[in-house]
């Protein structure tokens, strides 16, 4: 799937980019919660083998 396959948005619509969409298209890596420190678990999340709810990602400051 390409980003060009997505339906057109009306010119009057506000721009919206959903993080899940970008991740699903493979354009960005999944966010990992700051409280997870195990390198193997982090890599599994980044590879998409484990899905973390957006509510659990927290503030990444």
Secondary structure, DSSP 4 states (H G I P E B T S, - for coil): --GGGSPPPPTTSPP---HHHHHHTTSSPPP--TT---HHHHHHHHTTSS---HHHH----
